Amino acid sequence: MTITTNDGDQMNIPDARPGAKAPGRSDDRAGQRADAHTVFEISQFYFQEAACLDDGRFTDWLDLLADDLEYWMPTRTNRLRRQQSLSIEPRGGTSYFDETKQSLEWRIRRFDSGMAWAEDPPSRTRHLISNVIATHVDPDEHPGFTVDDLNVRTAFMVYRSRLQHENNLFAGQRTDILRRRGSSFEVARREILLDQNVLQAKNLSIFF
């Protein structure tokens, strides 16, 4: 804000109005918790996504994903307490999933090809999503994203039943970056971390 002194000189002073940004500072929302209404919207988005997966509406699920999606589930190993930073494989290392939207589309098309034996007959799943923690993205930590995007951490549990006696339970956390798209969101980044180090399932042919 510019003011004029008694001598006729002009000088700039920081704007003290509520919500005004100080000169040279980035948006104050960066890294801050999202408001309650936004968290409610995010929760409804995730419940919609879970319904798409559980109902087998994979084309509808793909519509919830950004075109530049990164979908990653690293493996993990048992480590001593002092080596916990090494327990999760880094990017480029061993992973269960390291996908783009295009590669997920290919996986889904394969379901109808008659060659996806692990999903014919298809699995029955139930995705439970909880513990939603949403913050505004800090662009300094996530280049290419803005403070309007949201960094969201959730807990999940997925129950899978297949054929007569195959039952699996997966638990873990997802860390997403969501973008606003119209009145809803799209998933631009997803990191999935299972609590299990060794999978008991015969295959991993479902999505998280």
Protein Blocks (a to p, Z undefined) as FASTA:
>chain_A
ZZddfkopacddddfbghiacehiacfkgopacdfklmmmmmmmmmmmmmmmmnopaklm
mmmpcfkbccdddddddddfklmmmmpccehiacfbdcdfklmmmmmmmmmnopammloc
cdddddddehiacddddfklmghiafkbccddddddddddehjllccdddddddddddde
hjbccdfbdcdddfbfbdfbfbdcbcZZ
